[in-house]
């Protein structure tokens, strides 16, 4: 009698560099950056980098990026890559403006969600049902959305009062509000320009000043998403479809249903971000209004390692850099060059501690060049300020690429019964 030897499966080894940063370490890093920012502000006199107005603008600009990122998170956690976020945001801007102009801003919000969801349905049919390449389908959605909205604008907005083929008539505002007492006190404290205290006051003050109801809803969707995806059986099943759909199917999960739901919810989030742009951010629809925010939202999601908290930090970073362009940021960006140079010094020291000497030398050289740039100039060109959000997107993705851990089945084709 022969004995069959069954090899014991080896434990899966974690990917090098994929270990997540713990919450205490993350909070310590954020506190350290805030202290350095305060030091740089005092050295340069660029008090605007942590002003209440700067932070409030950053929050408003971060919301559509964060909503697009949440859309990408839902889709990719189910295993569907959603490059079409930009197109779904475009549909959200147009449908939100069209309905908002006729029936009021809240109707515009609802129709913006519906518009984004319609684009998501097309993406789900292509990728889930027909197994079309996810990137190809997403790019097609972006092109289709752009052409469709431009075509529809000629019939809806061109003949309307104060409208044109590239712009909608003005839409009624949802209104804004402050936290009574707290907002004015924090703003006063921020204007004292004290070390660290004023910076913290500016940061918190920006979060409680000139708020739109839609901003509050958007921020609340971040913890709601975390709770649904990581604390409910629905979220567990959805995430299992993005990790191992064959195993999920063997346990009775309807993979097709969960992928469809995730992609449609993804489009709804992106459409909500588009509606925010046309109703809250500018109160009109403009051709090209999204300006690549769907792609930046996707970058924020990747920077956040497919987690809601990290995504929120990424959206805040991109929103802050974008706000520099709106608030005369040449002086502020010049001050941030010094901050970046100092951070690179710490980065080089960390790499030396890790015994990665070649990257440490490269980082130190870049830091030195940044110091020279700062000392040799008094402000930066306006063109650089405009390009700052896109430069930061590239830098963040390149620096965080080694610590990413995407869902294992993300972007992979799936057919029911393929594991049999």
N, C-alpha and C positions, 0 to 999 in steps of 0.2 A: 504494500500500500504506500502510495506516494503522498507526501504532505505538501499541499500548495502553500507557498510562502507569500504572504500578502505584505507588500512593502508599506511601512508606516509613512503616511504623507508628511513631508517636511513642513514645519511651521513657516508661514509666509514672513519673510523678512521685511521690515519697514524700509521704504525708499529713503535713501540717504538724503538728509536735509529736509525731509517732509514733516518733521516733528512740529506740531503746532506750538505757538508761543502761548504760555499760560497767561491767565487773566492778570495775576499780580505783576508779572514781568511786563505785560503790555501796558498796564497802568503806570508802571515805573518809567517806561520809555516815553509815554505821552507826557508825564510830569517833567521828565528831563528835557524834552523838546520845548515845552512851555517855558521852562526856566531859561534855556538858551535863547529863545525868542525874546524874552523880556530883556536879557542882557544886550542882545543886538539892537533892540528898540532904543534902549538908553544910550548906546554907543552912537548910533546913527541919527537919532532924533526922528526916525520914521514912525511916529506914534500911530499912524493909520493902519499899520499891519495887524494890530489887535484892537482896533476901535469897535465900538458897538455897531456902527453903521456898516463897517467892513464885514463883520461876522453875520449881521442880519442879511446882507446881500449874498454872502456866501451860502447861507442856508437856503435862500430862495433859489439860487442857481443849482444847489446840490439836489434839490427835490426831484426834478425830472430825471437827472442822472441816476439817482437812487432807485426811482421807480422802474426805469429801464433795467437796471441791474437786478432788481427783484424779479422782474419778468424773466430775465436770463437764468436766474437761480432756479425758479420753478421748472422751467423747461429742461435745463441740463441735469437737474436732480432726477428727472424721469428718464434721462438718456437721450434727449433731443437737443442738438445744438441749434440755437436760435440766433443766427446772424441777421434775421429779418426784423430785429427789434427796431432798427432805424425806420423801416417802412411802416411798421405798426404804430410808431410814434407819429409819423407823418399823417397817417389816417386819423389818429387821435386828435391832432391839431385841427384838421379840416372838419371832421364831424363835430368836434367840440365847438368850434366857431360857428358852424352852420346852425346847429341846434341852439346854441347859446344866443345867437343873434335873434332868433325867432321866438324862443320860449323861455329865455332866461338862463343864467349861468349854471344853475344846478342841472337843468336839462342838458346843457352842453357837456357837463361832466359825465353824465350817464351815457350820452351818445359818443363821447370820446372813448369811453371804455368799450362800447359796442363796436366802434370803428376798429380799434386795435384787435378786438377779439375776432372780427371778420377776417382780418389778415392772418391771424393765427390759425383759423380753421383751414384756410388754404394751405398753410405751411404743414399742418398736421395731416391733412389728406395726402399731400405729396410725400412727406417723410415717413409717416407711420403706416399708412395704407399701401402706398406704392413704392416705398423704400427708395425714393429719390435721394440723392446725396444731399445731406443737410445744408452744406455750404451753398450748393447750387440753388436749392430751393429758397434759402434765405436771401441770397442776392437777387433772385427773381422777384421776391416779394418787395424788396426795396425799390427796384426799378418800376414794378407795376404800381406801387403806392404813389410814387412820385408822379408818374404819368397820369394816373387816375385823378389825383387831386388837382393837378393843373388843368385837366380837361373839365372837371366839374366846376372849378372856379369861374370859368368863362360863362357858364350858364346860371350861376347862382349869385356871385358877388359882383360881376362886372356891371350889371345894370342896377345894383342896389345903391342907395344914397351913401356916399363916402366910401364906396367900395370900388374895387377894380379886379382885373383878372389875376392879380397877384396879392390882393389884400382884401380882407373882409371888412364890413362896417364895424364900428366899435361895439364891444359887448359889455353889458352891465357887470359891475364888479361884485365879487363875493364879499367884499369888505375886509378890513383888517382890525386887529385888536392888540392891545398890550396887556400884560399882567399888571393890574392896578397897583401903584406904589412901588413895586419891585423894579419895573423897567426904568423909571426915572431915577431911582436910587442907584441902580447899577451903572446907568449912564453917567451920573455925577461922579461916581467912584472911578469910572474908567477915565474921565477927563482930568483926574488928579495926576495921572501919569506916574504913579508909584510903581516901584519894582514888584513884579509878579501879581500883587493884589489888583492893580488896574487891569492887567492882562486877563486874569481870571474873571474879573467883572465884565470886561468886554466880551469874552467868550460866552459867558452865561447870559449876559444882556442881549446878545444877538439872537439867542434861542427863545427869548420871551418878549421881543420887541417887534412890532409891525407884522404880526402873524396873520396869515390867511387861514380860514378854517380848513382848506384843502391841505395846507402845510401840516397842520396837526394830524389830519387823517393819514397823510403820507408817512410821517414819522412813526405813527402808531402801527402802521402795517409791518414795520421791521420786526418788533417783538412778536406780533401776531403770526408772521410767517415762521419765525423760529419755533413758536409753540406748536403750530399746526404740523410742521414738517418733522420736528424732533420729539414731540410729546404726545402725539396721537397715533392711533393705529392706521388712520388714513395716510398720514405722512410717512409712516414706516413702510407701508405698501408702495407708496409712490417712489420713495428713495430706493427700494429694492429693485424697482424696474430700471433704475439708472445704474445699479451696481451689478446685478445679475438677473436679467429678465427671465432666463430659462429656469433658474431656481425659483423665482417668484411665481412663474406659471405652474411649476410642479406643486406649489403650496396653495394653488387655487386662486391666485391673483389674476384678474383680467388685465393683462398688461396693456392691451390696446386702449382700454377704457381709461386707465390712469395716465397714459401718455397723452391721449386726446385732452383730458381734463387739465393736465399740467400745461400743455401748450396753449390752450385757450385762456387759462388764467394768466399765463405769461403775456399773451397779447393784450389782455385786459389791463394789466399793470402798465405796459408800454403805452397803451392808448390813454390811460389816466395821466401818465407823464406828458403826453402830447397835449391833452386838454389843459393841463396846468400851464403849459407854455402859452397857449392861445387865450386863456381866460384869466389867469392870475398874473403871469409874468409880464404880459404886454397888452392884454385885453383886446387884441385883434389877431386874426390869422394872417401870417406872412409867408410867401413862397420861400422855401429854404429855411424855415424857422427852427427846425431841429438842429441844424448845423453840426451833424455828426454826434449828437448826444446819445443816440442809441448805441453807437460803437463805443463811446466813452463809458456808458453804463455797463457794457459787456466787459470792458477793461477793469472797471471797479469791481465787478463780480469776481473776475479772475484774481485781481489783487487781494480780495478778501477770502481767497481759497474756497470759494463756493459756500461761504457761511454768511448769514445775515449781518452779524456784527462787523466782520471785516469789510463787507460790502459797504456798510454805512460809513466806516472810516475812509474808504476809498472815494466814495461819493463826496464826502466832506472835503477831502483834499482837492479833488478836481473842481468842486464848486468854489473853493477858496481861491484857487489860481485863476479861475474864470472871473471872479469878482474883481481881481486886480485890474482887469481891462476896463471895467465899468466905472471905477472910482479913481481915475487918473493915477494908475499904478506904476509909473516909471520910477519914482523915488522909492516906492515900497519894494518893487522887484529888485532894485539895486541893493537895498538893505538885505533882502533875502539871499542875495549872492553870498554875502558874508555869513549868513546863517548856514547855508549849504556848505561853504568851505569849512566851517567849524565842525559840522556834522560829519564831513568826510574825514577829518582828523580822527574823530572817535571811531569811524568805520575802519580806518587804517590800523588803529591800535587794536581793535577787535580781531582783525584778520591776522595781525602778528601774534596775538594771544592764541589764535587757532592754528598757528604755524603755517599759514598760507602766505608765504613771503612775497611771491610774485604779484598776486592781487593786491597785497598791502602796499607794495611799491607803486603800482599803477594808481591806486586810490590816493596815495600821498602826493603823487605828481599832479593829479587832477585838482586836489585840494590847493596845492601851491599856485596853480594857474588861476584858480578861482580867487585866491587872495590878491594876486597881481591884478586881475581884472577889476576887482573891487577898488583897490587903491589907486588904479590908474584912471578911473572914470568917476563921474559924479551922478550919472543917471544912465539908464539903458534906452535903446531905441524903442519907439512906440511899437514897431513891428514885432519886436521880441515879446513885448507884453501881450500882444494879440495872440501870438503863437504859444504862449506859456502853457495853457491847458493841454495842448497836443504834445508839447515837449515833455511835460510831466507824465502824460500817459505812457509815452515810450520808455522813459526812465524807470517808472514804477514797474512796468511789466518786465523790463530787462533785469532789474535788481531782484524782483520777487520770483522770477521764473524757477529758481532752484528749490523753492519751498512749496511748490504747488502739488495738490493731490486732487485731480478731477475725478468724478464718478467713473468707475471702471468701464462701464458700457456706454459712456457718453459718445454719441455720434455713430455708434455701431448699428448696422441693420438688424432687424429682428423679424422673425416669422413665427407665427404660432405653431407650436409643435416641433420646432427645430431641434429641440434637445432629445427627441425620441429616436 
